[in-house]
Structures are given as C-alpha cells and as structure tokens.
Amino acid sequence: MSRIIRWSAAVGVLLLTCSVAAANTNGVVSVLYAGSLVTPMEGPIKSTLAAQGIDFQGQGAGSKMLANLIGASVKKPDVFISVDPKLVTGLGSKVSHATTFASTSLGIGWSDNSRRAALFASVAAGKTPVVAALSTPGLAIGRTDPKLDPKGVYTVEGMTMLAGADAEKRILGDPENASQIFPEEDLLARIDTGQADVGFFYRTEAVARGLHFVRLPGKAAMSDEITYTLAVMRDAPHPAQATDFERFLLAGAGKAILQKAGIEYLTTPTVVVQ
C-alpha cells in the first residue's frame, strides 16, 4: 500500500511541476529589439508586462547583428523589432508578418558629465554649428559599428550629407574607427559617465536616457530613413503572446510608453510582410 501511495504522490508532484512549467511558458514573450530601445524596453515596458503576468525576455543589440542571429537560427524570438525594415524582409519565410510603425531622427547626445558639455550647450543654443563642435581637437566621439548596427551606417551617411566627404572623414575617420566605435548597449553608459564627450544617437534613446540631444540639421537627421519595424516570427515559441505583444506595442499601453520615450508613431503604419 505504501508503494502505491508513494507512486501516487510522485505522479502528483510530476503533474504539478508540469502544470507550473506550462503556466510559466504561457506567461513568456521573447523579444529581440534594436538597442536604441533598451531603456524603455527594460524599464516601463518590462514592468508593465510583469504587472500583467507576462515575463518579458528581451535582448537589445544592433539590428544587423540580431537579424544575422535570427537568419542563422541561433536566436528564435517571438518578436523582432528592427530599425531597418530591409533587415526584416531579408529574413524571408522566418517572418509571419511585419509592420513599420514609427520613426525617429539622428543627432548628437551628451550628458552633464561630458568634458565638453558647455560646448554642446552652445550647439543646442544655436551659437555653434554642429560640424564646428564635432571638429574640436581631442574630442572623444562615440558611435556604433556600421557592420552591426544601422545607426552606424546612418551616422556615416548623415555626416557625409551634412559636412561633405572630406569633413566626415576628418571627424569620424575610417568607418571602423576603433577609437569611436562601441557596442550599442555600451555607448549610452559611456556617455552617461563622461568616458565619451558626445555620441551619435537616435532621438528616442537620448530622450529615454535623459541626455541632451540636438538633431543633425536638415536631411542629415535621416528621419525619412530611420524607421522601426515590428515582426512576428513564423515559428514564434509563444505565438499567442507574440500577437498580444504586437497589439500592446502598436496600439495598446506600449505605444504611450514608447511615445514618451521619444518614438514618433507613423500616422499610417506600413505593412511590409503579410
């Protein structure tokens, strides 16, 4: 009789364990997202979802790098948010559907800890041109890798548009200038602490982080080019949660959170994969 009791108890524990595991799985959404969204994603987005019983498992990094990991099946998220729609469409059949929903602008950002805070305050006041300030000898500039992050590409393109090829080369050096390039998730911290005097950022990450920010003038801000695209993956491990998260971010409470963080939602979103 005792064996039967022990066996029944063991079965009961096993069923309970499976039930808890299933419940935990049902409350998970995994999201790979452009590193420029790290502050709102790991802050109010995560806490808001947690209050709803959803475990937000997010990872922010350069969109190119994340797309490469998804394409190689190294990462299998529920949702991928890229700052370049071409990276989403390039994933082909791995994407169930995708919508370009917001935009932002490129500019320079700095903190109060910057050695050159007064200089860039002068830029913000319209007293010093951006190119003149960025040409200051000994200035420590931070930016991201064009090979891994669309913002790195936009930075080179925007500065070439603003200053001309020669001045862009003088200010930024080679595209892979090791003295300026940092992982996207590290660059904000370096600006915060003053390890870099100024960095190239999207408006959204500067606003969310509380940095001072000045858009690059005119078309150099690349506002027409820099757009965010949300893709629900075809083999999403948690398909129901992926769809719920999509609604949350495009039209629910997540929209207000990202708008507060500086994201500019498009009046008419564009479906890029359907």
C-alpha positions as CSV (number, residue, x, y, z in Angstrom):
1,M,0.0,0.0,0.0
2,S,2.8,2.4,0.9
3,R,4.4,1.9,-2.5
4,I,1.1,2.8,-4.2
5,I,0.9,5.9,-2.0
6,R,4.5,6.9,-2.8
7,W,3.9,6.3,-6.5
8,S,0.7,8.4,-6.5
9,A,2.5,11.2,-4.6
10,A,5.3,11.1,-7.2
11,V,2.8,11.3,-10.1
12,G,1.1,14.2,-8.3
13,V,4.3,16.1,-7.9
14,L,5.2,15.5,-11.6
15,L,1.9,16.7,-12.8
16,L,2.1,19.8,-10.6
17,T,5.6,20.5,-11.9
18,C,4.4,20.2,-15.5
19,S,1.4,22.4,-14.8
20,V,3.6,25.2,-13.3
21,A,6.1,24.9,-16.2
22,A,3.3,25.2,-18.7
23,A,1.9,28.2,-16.8
24,N,5.3,29.9,-16.9
25,T,5.7,29.2,-20.6
26,N,2.3,30.7,-21.2
27,G,3.4,33.9,-19.5
28,V,6.6,34.4,-21.6
29,V,7.3,36.6,-24.6
30,S,10.8,36.7,-26.1
31,V,11.7,39.9,-28.0
32,L,14.9,40.8,-29.8
33,Y,14.9,44.6,-30.4
34,A,17.1,47.4,-31.7
35,G,19.5,48.5,-29.0
36,S,18.2,52.1,-29.2
37,L,15.1,50.9,-27.4
38,V,16.9,49.3,-24.4
39,T,15.8,52.0,-21.8
40,P,12.1,51.8,-22.3
41,M,12.1,48.1,-23.1
42,E,14.0,47.1,-20.0
43,G,12.2,49.7,-17.9
44,P,8.5,50.6,-18.3
45,I,7.7,48.0,-21.0
46,K,9.0,45.1,-18.9
47,S,7.4,46.3,-15.7
48,T,4.1,47.0,-17.3
49,L,4.0,43.5,-18.8
50,A,5.2,42.0,-15.5
51,A,2.1,43.5,-13.8
52,Q,0.0,41.6,-16.3
53,G,1.7,38.4,-15.5
54,I,3.9,38.4,-18.6
55,D,7.7,37.6,-18.4
56,F,9.3,39.9,-20.9
57,Q,12.5,38.2,-22.1
58,G,14.2,40.9,-24.1
59,Q,17.6,41.4,-25.7
60,G,18.7,44.7,-27.2
61,A,21.6,44.9,-29.7
62,G,22.4,46.2,-33.2
63,S,19.6,45.3,-35.6
64,K,22.0,43.9,-38.2
65,M,23.6,41.5,-35.6
66,L,20.2,40.4,-34.4
67,A,18.9,39.8,-37.9
68,N,22.0,37.7,-38.6
69,L,21.5,35.6,-35.5
70,I,17.8,35.0,-36.4
71,G,18.8,34.2,-40.0
72,A,21.3,31.6,-38.8
73,S,18.7,30.1,-36.4
74,V,20.9,30.9,-33.4
75,K,18.1,33.0,-31.9
76,K,14.4,32.2,-32.2
77,P,12.4,35.0,-30.7
78,D,8.7,35.6,-30.7
79,V,9.1,39.2,-32.0
80,F,11.9,41.1,-33.7
81,I,12.0,44.9,-33.7
82,S,14.4,46.3,-36.2
83,V,15.4,49.9,-37.0
84,D,15.6,49.0,-40.7
85,P,12.7,47.2,-42.5
86,K,15.1,45.7,-45.0
87,L,16.6,43.5,-42.3
88,V,13.1,42.2,-41.6
89,T,12.2,41.5,-45.2
90,G,15.6,39.9,-45.6
91,L,14.6,37.1,-43.2
92,G,12.1,35.8,-45.7
93,S,9.9,32.9,-44.6
94,K,11.1,33.2,-40.9
95,V,8.7,36.2,-40.6
96,S,5.0,35.7,-40.3
97,H,4.0,39.3,-40.7
98,A,5.6,42.7,-40.0
99,T,4.7,46.4,-39.8
100,T,6.7,49.6,-40.0
101,F,5.1,51.6,-37.2
102,A,7.4,54.5,-36.1
103,S,10.3,56.7,-36.9
104,T,13.0,58.8,-35.2
105,S,15.8,61.1,-36.1
106,L,19.6,61.1,-35.9
107,G,21.6,63.5,-33.8
108,I,24.2,64.0,-31.2
109,G,23.7,63.4,-27.5
110,W,25.8,64.2,-24.4
111,S,25.4,64.2,-20.6
112,D,26.2,66.7,-17.9
113,N,29.3,64.7,-17.2
114,S,30.8,65.4,-20.6
115,R,34.0,67.4,-20.6
116,R,32.6,69.4,-23.5
117,A,29.1,70.0,-22.0
118,A,29.4,73.8,-22.4
119,L,30.5,73.4,-26.0
120,F,27.5,71.3,-26.9
121,A,25.2,73.5,-24.9
122,S,26.3,76.3,-27.3
123,V,25.3,74.0,-30.2
124,A,21.9,73.5,-28.6
125,A,21.5,77.2,-28.3
126,G,22.3,77.7,-32.0
127,K,25.5,79.6,-31.3
128,T,28.0,76.9,-32.5
129,P,27.5,74.8,-35.7
130,V,27.4,71.1,-35.2
131,V,30.2,70.4,-37.6
132,A,32.4,73.0,-35.9
133,A,31.8,71.5,-32.5
134,L,32.5,68.0,-33.7
135,S,35.7,69.2,-35.3
136,T,37.1,70.2,-31.8
137,P,40.6,68.7,-31.4
138,G,40.8,65.9,-28.8
139,L,37.0,65.4,-28.8
140,A,36.0,61.9,-27.7
141,I,33.2,60.8,-30.0
142,G,31.2,57.6,-29.6
143,R,29.2,55.8,-32.3
144,T,28.2,52.3,-33.3
145,D,29.6,49.8,-35.8
146,P,28.2,50.1,-39.3
147,K,28.7,46.4,-39.8
148,L,26.4,45.5,-36.9
149,D,24.0,48.4,-36.5
150,P,22.0,50.5,-39.0
151,K,22.7,53.6,-36.8
152,G,26.4,53.2,-37.6
153,V,25.5,53.4,-41.3
154,Y,23.2,56.3,-40.8
155,T,25.9,58.2,-38.8
156,V,28.3,58.0,-41.7
157,E,25.7,58.8,-44.3
158,G,24.3,61.7,-42.2
159,M,27.7,63.3,-41.5
160,T,28.7,63.0,-45.2
161,M,25.4,64.7,-46.2
162,L,25.9,67.4,-43.6
163,A,29.7,68.1,-43.8
164,G,30.8,66.6,-47.1
165,A,33.0,63.6,-47.6
166,D,36.3,65.2,-46.6
167,A,35.0,66.7,-43.3
168,E,33.1,63.5,-42.5
169,K,36.4,61.6,-42.9
170,R,38.3,64.1,-40.8
171,I,35.7,63.9,-38.0
172,L,34.9,60.2,-38.0
173,G,38.0,58.7,-39.5
174,D,37.6,55.2,-41.1
175,P,34.1,53.6,-40.9
176,E,35.6,51.0,-38.5
177,N,37.5,53.6,-36.4
178,A,38.2,51.6,-33.2
179,S,38.6,54.7,-31.1
180,Q,35.0,55.7,-31.7
181,I,33.0,52.5,-32.1
182,F,31.3,50.8,-29.1
183,P,28.5,48.2,-28.9
184,E,25.2,50.0,-29.0
185,E,24.3,48.8,-25.5
186,D,27.6,50.2,-24.1
187,L,27.6,53.6,-25.8
188,L,24.9,55.1,-23.6
189,A,26.8,54.1,-20.5
190,R,30.0,55.7,-21.8
191,I,28.1,59.0,-22.4
192,D,26.4,58.8,-19.0
193,T,29.8,58.6,-17.3
194,G,31.6,61.1,-19.4
195,Q,34.0,58.5,-20.9
196,A,32.9,59.9,-24.3
197,D,32.2,63.6,-24.8
198,V,29.5,63.2,-27.3
199,G,27.8,60.4,-29.2
200,F,25.6,59.8,-32.2
201,F,22.1,58.7,-31.2
202,Y,18.5,58.4,-32.2
203,R,16.3,60.9,-30.6
204,T,14.4,58.1,-28.8
205,E,17.3,56.7,-26.9
206,A,18.6,60.2,-25.9
207,V,15.1,61.2,-24.6
208,A,14.6,57.9,-22.8
209,R,18.0,58.2,-21.2
210,G,17.7,61.8,-20.2
211,L,20.6,63.0,-22.4
212,H,20.9,66.4,-24.1
213,F,20.1,66.0,-27.8
214,V,20.4,68.0,-31.0
215,R,19.2,66.7,-34.3
216,L,21.5,66.8,-37.2
217,P,20.4,69.7,-39.4
218,G,18.0,69.1,-42.3
219,K,18.0,65.8,-44.2
220,A,21.1,64.7,-42.3
221,A,18.8,63.8,-39.5
222,M,17.7,60.9,-41.8
223,S,14.1,61.0,-40.4
224,D,12.7,59.6,-43.6
225,E,15.1,56.6,-43.4
226,I,15.1,55.7,-39.8
227,T,12.0,53.6,-39.1
228,Y,11.1,50.9,-36.6
229,T,9.6,47.6,-37.9
230,L,7.9,45.0,-35.7
231,A,8.0,41.4,-37.0
232,V,6.1,38.5,-35.5
233,M,8.1,35.4,-36.3
234,R,6.5,32.4,-38.1
235,D,7.9,29.8,-35.7
236,A,7.4,32.0,-32.6
237,P,7.8,29.8,-29.5
238,H,4.9,31.7,-27.8
239,P,2.6,32.7,-30.8
240,A,-0.3,33.9,-28.7
241,Q,2.0,36.1,-26.6
242,A,3.7,37.4,-29.7
243,T,0.4,38.6,-31.1
244,D,-0.6,40.1,-27.8
245,F,2.7,41.9,-27.6
246,E,2.3,43.2,-31.1
247,R,-1.1,44.8,-30.1
248,F,0.4,46.1,-26.9
249,L,3.1,47.9,-28.7
250,L,1.3,49.1,-31.8
251,A,-2.0,50.3,-30.3
252,G,-2.0,49.5,-26.5
253,A,-0.3,50.8,-23.4
254,G,3.2,50.1,-25.0
255,K,2.5,52.8,-27.6
256,A,2.2,55.5,-25.0
257,I,5.4,54.3,-23.3
258,L,7.4,54.5,-26.5
259,Q,6.0,57.9,-27.4
260,K,7.0,59.2,-24.0
261,A,10.5,57.8,-24.8
262,G,10.7,59.8,-28.0
263,I,9.4,57.4,-30.6
264,E,7.3,59.1,-33.3
265,Y,4.5,56.8,-34.4
266,L,3.5,56.9,-38.0
267,T,0.0,58.2,-38.8
268,T,-0.4,55.3,-41.2
269,P,1.8,52.2,-40.4
270,T,3.1,50.2,-43.4
271,V,2.7,46.5,-43.6
272,V,6.0,45.2,-45.1
273,V,5.3,41.5,-44.7
274,Q,1.9,39.9,-44.7
